[in-house]
Amino acid sequence: MTCFAALAAEPPNVVIILADDLGYGDVGANNPDSRIPTPAMDRVAAEGIRFTDGHSPSAVCTPTRYALLTGRYCWRTRLKSGVLWGIDPSLMDPKRSTIASMLKAKGYRTACIGKWHLGMDFRDKNGRLLKNDRKLQEQPGIDPVDYSKPVGNSPLTYGFHESFIITGSLNMYPYAYIDGDRFTQAATDFKPRTAHNITIISGGPKTPDFDFEAVIDTFNRRAVKFIRESAAAKKPFFLYFPLTSPHKPVIPSARFKGKSEYGIYGDFVIETDDAVGQILKVLDETKQADNTIVIVTSDNGSFMFRIDEGKPDHIEDFSAVGYHPKNHQSNHIWRGTKADIYEGGHRVPLLVRWPSSIKAGSVSDHTTTLTDWYATISELVDHRMTDGEGEDSFSLVPLLKGDGTWQRAPVINHSINGTFAIRDGRWKLIAGSGSGGRQAPRGKPFERPYQLYDLTADPSERNNLIRLNPQLAEALEKKLDDIRDAGRSR
């Protein structure tokens, strides 16, 4: 009998590994032409299911993290574009259900280890709630945070029994660890800004013990410890493991430098893959692998550009922050990069392993998005969703079982400047005049002419068909408006 037939009797452990800016084409299982080895992620794909049309709901960090944990698109919150910064207040309503709070109520041990980037409530020396002032990043000696006070609305507020995190991306201050709701040290040092594009670190307060190259190892040790303790306790567990790599600054630790033939970015991807491998290893050692669902994905596409032929390809120093297509395509064949509304911004690796229940070597071409994991996990643990949770989430259980008849509402994607796209079958409508992100022309949200692509015939979005299909475009625009206005797509 599989776990699908006995969910209530033996609920699965859940591990979500969320890489930071890992491109679809950075994973060998997705990209046969990749020359950067990713054996651990390839193993997850070989032993489970690989989604070829999986999407982050946003092309940047914070909105995807909100949507993954809540099953609700982030543009329904106050954050309509961009991302939060290091000491911005919490984005999530403390009353909103998350995957963690749902599983905690079902008796799971829950942990968040890694990059949070959803805001928390910090206080200054006078007890006032802080809002991030980016000007402070480059001013030594000016630090408003009172590191002796508890942090408000930490992951503990949202259903995690324990957490060990940094506040945002590895290029955002304060450079400090938070264990539960307390800083482990005061940020009494100052990290000067490093200007090189691929290793950029914004200046700002730093704790004496914070070693940028050791962050992934630090998180790995804590994650492995949590799994070992959970196995010993004989309780189901949920590990949310949002990594900091391969997001800038690209700074692989010493033992990974030179491991790739494709520069420090390749080295950092290998280190990211090694983190996945360490989780798989401890699951094997604790005999938890068979009944643990491991989800490996990314919060958005890679920031690495395609360098035009004829221009120098500086693999060693990455002064152009990209690869020639002849060497590597971090975003595979998809147009654009992180931040863009084009596929390269949000079509991400999505690999899922659950040996007791998912057929090894499965592939799904259905269009899904990371909001769907809220409803999926709800079904797996027999949690009945209410109208006030998971508003944009559809259970993937039929696809995990190999049922090809699964359907969901059209998927909505969002760029860094707030440009929307709607995906319905083979068709994609972009409600804006450009990339909405980093690629020129960037355009503006809701500025016409809009863009319409047939992703079956034109997966790289080269041929805008908006003028040839005005009625189809109008119908898709209405669907987009309806989903936005309804407050839910489920």
Secondary structure, 3 states (H helix, E strand, C coil): CCHHHCCCCCCCEEEEEEEECCCHHHCCCCCCCCCCCCHHHHHHHHCCEEECCEECCECCHHHHHHHHHHCCCHHHCCCCCCCCCCCCCCCCCCCCCCHHHHHHHCCCEEEEEEECCCCCECEECCCCECCCCHHHHHCCCCCCECCCCCCECCHHHHCCCEEEEECCCCCCCCECCEECCEECCCCCEEECCECCHHHCECCEEECCCCCHHHHHHHHHHHHHHHHHHHHHHCCCEEEEEEEEEECCCCCCCHHHCCCCCCHHHHHHHHHHHHHHHHHHHHHHHCCCCCCEEEEEEECCCCCCEECCCCCCCCCCCCCCCEECCCCCCCCCCCCCCCCCCCHHHHECCEEEECCCCCCCCEEECCCEECCHHHHHHHHHCCCCCCCCCCCCCCCCHHHHCCCCCCCCCCEEEECCCCCEEEEECCEEEEEECCCCCCCCCCCCECCCCCEEEECCCCCCCCCCCCCCCHHHHHHHHHHHHHHHHHCCCC
